[in-house]
Amino acid sequence: MSDRTMLAVGSNRLSVPRGLKRIVQAATAAALTAAVVFVVIVVNGVLLGRGSSVQGFHTWLAFIGRGDVLGMTLLTAIVTTLYLAWERSREKR
């Protein structure tokens, strides 16, 4: 079995090692999670009238910069990526 796989980047497909693909998938999941949290915090601040979107950005930046939040986001993304890869490999048997 090959230790390389295809990674879709835009309309291109790249042949990369499986480990690198998992790292890219986990980083993408963590970035998407941070983006969703950003939208929730900024919209919450604007809708409740507690400040502007700039203040919401600073609140998000302070929140996402905390080590425990960043660590849990990355850990969740890594575990989810590895679980899905494991589950896919079991379905092929």
N, CA and C of each residue as an Amber inpcrd file, in Angstrom:
protein
   279
   0.8320000  -1.1620000   0.0000000   0.0000000   0.0000000   0.0000000
   0.8920000   1.2470000   0.0000000   0.4960000   2.2600000  -0.7350000
   1.2820000   3.4680000  -0.8840000   1.1620000   4.3430000   0.3630000
   2.2540000   5.0340000   0.6750000   2.2140000   5.9510000   1.8120000
   1.9360000   7.3810000   1.3470000   1.5200000   7.5410000   0.0940000
   1.1700000   8.8450000  -0.4590000  -0.3180000   8.8720000  -0.7990000
  -0.8710000  10.0610000  -0.7870000  -2.2870000  10.2380000  -1.0870000
  -2.4710000  11.5540000  -1.8290000  -3.6560000  11.7760000  -2.3170000
  -3.9440000  12.9900000  -3.0620000  -4.5480000  14.0420000  -2.1360000
  -4.0610000  15.2670000  -2.2800000  -4.5730000  16.4040000  -1.5180000
  -5.1290000  17.4060000  -2.5150000  -6.4140000  17.7040000  -2.3960000
  -7.0560000  18.6570000  -3.2990000  -6.8530000  20.0710000  -2.7740000
  -6.2140000  20.9110000  -3.5730000  -5.9880000  22.3080000  -3.2360000
  -6.5730000  23.1310000  -4.3740000  -7.7420000  23.6920000  -4.1350000
  -8.4370000  24.4010000  -5.2070000  -8.8470000  23.4150000  -6.2840000
  -8.4500000  23.6850000  -7.5110000  -8.7620000  22.7600000  -8.6030000
  -7.5890000  21.8380000  -8.9050000  -6.5300000  21.9270000  -8.1230000
  -5.3430000  21.0880000  -8.3290000  -5.3350000  19.9250000  -7.3490000
  -4.6860000  18.8590000  -7.7540000  -4.4860000  17.7160000  -6.8600000
  -2.9950000  17.4590000  -6.7310000  -2.5570000  17.3630000  -5.4970000
  -1.1470000  17.1530000  -5.2240000  -0.9510000  15.7930000  -4.5640000
   0.1200000  15.1190000  -4.9400000   0.4710000  13.8580000  -4.2970000
   1.3580000  14.1870000  -3.0980000   0.8620000  13.8810000  -1.8990000
   1.5800000  14.2190000  -0.6590000   1.5910000  13.0080000   0.2660000
   2.5270000  12.9720000   1.2260000   2.5060000  11.8970000   2.2240000
   1.2340000  11.9680000   3.0750000   0.7790000  10.8180000   3.5500000
  -0.4560000  10.7660000   4.3360000  -0.3800000  11.6320000   5.5930000
   0.7680000  11.6450000   6.2390000   0.9280000  12.4480000   7.4520000
   0.7350000  13.9310000   7.1970000   1.2880000  14.4190000   6.0900000
   1.1310000  15.8250000   5.7370000  -0.3280000  16.1450000   5.4400000
  -1.0160000  15.2350000   4.7760000  -2.4310000  15.4530000   4.4930000
  -3.2220000  15.5540000   5.7910000  -2.9270000  14.7100000   6.7620000
  -3.6290000  14.7590000   8.0450000  -3.3530000  16.0730000   8.7690000
  -2.1130000  16.5520000   8.7010000  -1.7620000  17.8240000   9.3440000
  -2.5200000  18.9720000   8.6950000  -2.5900000  18.9760000   7.3650000
  -3.3170000  20.0250000   6.6490000  -4.8060000  19.9680000   6.9920000
  -5.3680000  18.7630000   7.0650000  -6.7820000  18.6290000   7.4170000
  -7.0520000  19.1300000   8.8260000  -6.1890000  18.7910000   9.7810000
  -6.3850000  19.2400000  11.1610000  -6.2410000  20.7550000  11.2690000
  -5.2730000  21.3340000  10.5660000  -5.0910000  22.7860000  10.5930000
  -6.2900000  23.5010000   9.9650000  -6.8280000  22.9290000   8.8980000
  -8.0110000  23.5120000   8.2650000  -9.2090000  23.4670000   9.2040000
  -9.3890000  22.3450000   9.8840000 -10.4990000  22.2270000  10.8330000
 -10.3460000  23.2220000  11.9830000  -9.1420000  23.3970000  12.4860000
  -8.9060000  24.3590000  13.5710000  -9.1700000  25.7850000  13.0930000
  -8.7580000  26.1060000  11.8660000  -8.9930000  27.4570000  11.3270000
 -10.4850000  27.7120000  11.1180000 -11.2100000  26.7170000  10.6490000
 -12.6590000  26.8720000  10.4710000 -13.3610000  27.0600000  11.8120000
 -12.9100000  26.3390000  12.8340000 -13.4700000  26.5030000  14.1700000
 -13.2210000  27.9160000  14.6860000 -12.0060000  28.4160000  14.5020000
 -11.6880000  29.7800000  14.9320000 -12.5350000  30.8040000  14.1800000
 -12.7980000  30.5530000  12.8990000 -13.6230000  31.4710000  12.1110000
 -15.0660000  31.4840000  12.6070000 -15.5950000  30.3330000  12.9540000
 -16.9700000  30.2680000  13.4720000 -17.0610000  30.9940000  14.8110000
 -16.0870000  30.7930000  15.6800000 -16.0720000  31.4800000  16.9740000
 -15.9680000  32.9890000  16.7500000 -15.1730000  33.4020000  15.7740000
 -15.0510000  34.8260000  15.4520000 -16.4090000  35.4200000  15.0680000
 -17.1190000  34.7470000  14.1970000 -18.4270000  35.2390000  13.7580000
 -19.3850000  35.3140000  14.9430000 -19.4000000  34.3060000  15.7810000
 -20.3090000  34.2960000  16.9330000 -20.0010000  35.4490000  17.8800000
 -18.7310000  35.6720000  18.1840000 -18.3610000  36.7270000  19.1340000
 -18.6430000  38.1120000  18.5590000 -18.2900000  38.3420000  17.3080000
 -18.5050000  39.6600000  16.7030000 -19.9910000  39.9550000  16.5620000
 -20.7550000  38.9890000  16.0640000 -22.1970000  39.2090000  15.9010000
 -22.8730000  39.3990000  17.2620000 -22.4440000  38.6360000  18.2480000
 -22.9970000  38.7770000  19.5890000 -22.7530000  40.1840000  20.1320000
 -21.5560000  40.6930000  19.9630000 -21.2470000  42.0310000  20.4510000
 -22.0380000  43.1060000  19.7380000 -22.2340000  42.9490000  18.4490000
 -22.9790000  43.9440000  17.6790000 -24.4690000  43.8800000  18.0010000
 -25.0350000  42.6770000  18.0760000 -26.4760000  42.5470000  18.3150000
 -26.8890000  42.9640000  19.7150000 -26.0330000  42.7240000  20.6840000
 -26.3810000  43.0880000  22.0530000 -26.0230000  44.5330000  22.3870000
 -25.3980000  45.2120000  21.4520000 -25.0910000  46.6210000  21.6550000
 -24.0010000  46.8700000  22.6660000 -23.1730000  45.8780000  22.9250000
 -22.1080000  46.0550000  23.9020000 -20.8560000  46.6630000  23.2920000
 -20.8560000  46.8710000  22.0200000 -19.6740000  47.4540000  21.4010000
 -19.7240000  47.3020000  19.8970000 -18.6530000  47.6990000  19.2870000
 -18.5820000  47.6400000  17.8330000 -17.9500000  46.3210000  17.3970000
 -17.8590000  46.1490000  16.0950000 -17.2320000  44.9410000  15.5720000
 -15.7420000  44.9280000  15.8650000 -15.1230000  46.0990000  15.9940000
 -13.6950000  46.1570000  16.3340000 -13.4750000  45.6350000  17.7510000
 -14.3680000  45.9960000  18.6510000 -14.2530000  45.4760000  20.0150000
 -14.4810000  43.9670000  20.0220000 -15.4010000  43.4830000  19.1960000
 -15.6170000  42.0460000  19.0680000 -14.3910000  41.3400000  18.5370000
 -13.6940000  41.9770000  17.5990000 -12.4560000  41.3930000  17.0750000
 -11.4100000  41.2800000  18.1680000 -11.2640000  42.3140000  18.9750000
 -10.2800000  42.2760000  20.0720000 -10.6590000  41.2200000  21.1130000
 -11.9440000  41.0790000  21.3770000 -12.3990000  40.0330000  22.3010000
 -12.0720000  38.6500000  21.7490000 -12.3400000  38.4470000  20.4470000
 -12.0370000  37.1610000  19.8090000 -10.5410000  36.8890000  19.8390000
  -9.7400000  37.9040000  19.5370000  -8.2950000  37.7330000  19.5150000
  -7.7660000  37.3430000  20.8950000  -8.3090000  37.9700000  21.9470000
  -7.9000000  37.6140000  23.3020000  -8.3310000  36.1910000  23.6450000
  -9.5240000  35.7960000  23.1740000 -10.0370000  34.4580000  23.4670000
  -9.2550000  33.3900000  22.7170000  -9.0620000  33.5880000  21.4170000
  -8.4240000  32.5560000  20.6010000  -6.9210000  32.4690000  20.8870000
  -6.3510000  33.5180000  21.4460000  -4.9260000  33.5130000  21.7660000
  -4.5770000  32.7880000  23.0510000  -5.5910000  32.4440000  23.8380000
  -5.3300000  31.7130000  25.0830000  -4.8150000  30.3200000  24.7520000
  -3.8370000  29.8740000  25.4900000  -3.2190000  28.5810000  25.2310000
  -4.1700000  27.4060000  25.3910000  -5.0250000  27.4600000  26.4020000
  -5.9390000  26.3500000  26.6260000  -6.9830000  26.2490000  25.5180000
  -7.4700000  27.3710000  25.0290000  -8.4590000  27.3560000  23.9460000
  -7.8170000  26.8650000  22.6530000  -6.6500000  27.3860000  22.3440000
  -5.9420000  26.9740000  21.1320000  -5.5690000  25.4910000  21.2000000
  -5.1160000  25.0450000  22.3560000  -4.7670000  23.6310000  22.5270000
  -5.9590000  22.7040000  22.3560000  -7.0850000  23.0640000  22.9450000
  -8.2790000  22.2180000  22.7970000  -8.8060000  22.2260000  21.3700000
  -8.7130000  23.3660000  20.7000000  -9.1370000  23.4290000  19.2980000
  -8.2810000  22.5120000  18.4410000  -6.9770000  22.5940000  18.6050000
  -6.0820000  21.7410000  17.8230000  -6.2340000  20.2700000  18.1890000
  -6.3650000  19.9800000  19.4810000  -6.5370000  18.5920000  19.9010000
  -7.8180000  17.9960000  19.3350000  -8.9030000  18.7410000  19.3730000
 -10.1670000  18.2630000  18.8090000 -10.0410000  18.0260000  17.3090000
  -9.3900000  18.9510000  16.6040000  -9.2140000  18.7930000  15.1570000
  -8.3550000  17.5830000  14.8300000  -7.2810000  17.3770000  15.5700000
  -6.3920000  16.2390000  15.3120000  -7.1010000  14.9240000  15.5880000
  -7.7830000  14.8290000  16.7290000  -8.4880000  13.5880000  17.0700000
  -9.5760000  13.2830000  16.0460000 -10.3210000  14.2920000  15.6410000
 -11.3840000  14.0840000  14.6530000 -10.8130000  13.6300000  13.3150000
  -9.7370000  14.2610000  12.8670000  -9.1050000  13.8920000  11.6000000
  -8.5870000  12.4590000  11.6450000  -7.9220000  12.1080000  12.7130000
  -7.3870000  10.7480000  12.8270000  -8.5060000   9.7080000  12.9360000
  -9.5660000  10.0360000  13.6510000 -10.6900000   9.1010000  13.7620000
 -11.3430000   8.8700000  12.4050000 -11.5800000   9.9340000  11.6640000
 -12.1930000   9.7750000  10.3460000 -11.3010000   8.9900000   9.3900000
  -9.9870000   9.2050000   9.4640000  -9.0610000   8.4370000   8.6210000
  -9.0910000   6.9630000   9.0130000  -9.1250000   6.6860000  10.3060000
  -9.1830000   5.3040000  10.7830000 -10.4910000   4.6450000  10.3460000
 -11.5820000   5.3690000  10.4740000 -12.8870000   4.8270000  10.0940000
 -12.9440000   4.5370000   8.5980000 -12.3980000   5.4190000   7.7700000
 -12.3570000   5.1900000   6.3200000 -11.5270000   3.9680000   5.9700000
 -10.4160000   3.7890000   6.6760000  -9.5590000   2.6260000   6.3780000
 -10.2410000   1.3240000   6.7630000 -11.0960000   1.3430000   7.7770000
 -11.8290000   0.1420000   8.1670000 -12.9330000  -0.1840000   7.1670000
 -13.5100000   0.8330000   6.5240000 -14.5830000   0.6060000   5.5520000
 -14.0500000  -0.0460000   4.2810000 -12.7890000   0.1500000   3.9700000
 -12.2040000  -0.3840000   2.7480000 -11.9640000  -1.8950000   2.8490000
 -11.9490000  -2.4230000   4.0430000 -11.6650000  -3.8610000   4.2190000
 -12.8440000  -4.7130000   3.8920000
